[in-house]
């Protein structure tokens, strides 16, 4: 009888731990990007960088204010 109670308690503990683990996994927010960034190329030096960090003048993108002032390399 004592063995039966031991196994019931062990199975109940495993089920309780499993449910707790699953709930903690479901509570985490999904990590996803809403809008992926577009990579652009600096018209002066050619380095690639995300468009949210680049400077734009007309149709050209630049990596820094210095390159923006110097214009496209040509």
C-alpha positions in Angstrom: 0.0 0.0 0.0 2.8 2.4 0.8 4.4 1.7 -2.6 1.2 2.6 -4.3 0.9 5.9 -2.5 4.6 6.7 -3.3 4.0 6.1 -7.0 0.8 8.2 -7.0 2.6 11.0 -5.3 5.5 10.8 -7.7 3.3 10.8 -10.8 1.3 13.7 -9.4 4.5 15.7 -8.8 5.8 15.0 -12.3 2.4 16.1 -13.8 2.4 19.3 -11.7 6.0 20.1 -12.7 5.2 19.5 -16.4 2.2 21.8 -16.4 4.1 24.5 -14.6 6.9 24.2 -17.2 4.5 24.4 -20.1 2.7 27.4 -18.6 6.0 29.3 -18.2 6.9 28.5 -21.8 3.5 29.7 -23.1 3.7 32.9 -21.1 6.9 34.1 -22.9 6.2 36.5 -25.7 7.2 35.3 -29.2 10.3 37.0 -30.4 9.7 38.1 -33.9 10.4 41.1 -36.0 7.4 43.2 -37.2 9.2 44.7 -40.1 12.6 43.4 -41.1 15.1 46.1 -41.8 16.4 46.7 -45.3 20.1 46.9 -45.9 21.3 49.8 -47.9 24.7 50.7 -49.3 26.6 53.9 -48.7 27.0 55.8 -52.0 30.4 57.1 -50.9 32.3 54.2 -49.3 30.1 51.2 -50.2 29.5 49.9 -46.6 26.2 48.1 -46.0 24.1 49.2 -43.1 20.4 49.0 -42.0 18.2 51.7 -43.4 17.1 52.9 -40.0 20.8 53.9 -39.3 21.5 55.4 -42.7 21.1 58.9 -43.9 19.3 59.5 -47.2 19.6 62.3 -49.8 17.5 61.7 -52.9 18.0 58.2 -54.0 21.4 57.8 -52.3 22.1 56.4 -48.8 25.0 57.4 -46.7 26.6 55.9 -43.5 27.6 59.2 -41.9 27.1 62.9 -42.1 30.6 63.3 -43.5 29.9 61.0 -46.4 26.5 62.8 -46.9 28.3 66.1 -47.3 30.9 64.6 -49.6 28.3 63.1 -51.9 28.5 59.9 -54.0 31.9 58.7 -54.9 32.3 58.7 -58.6 
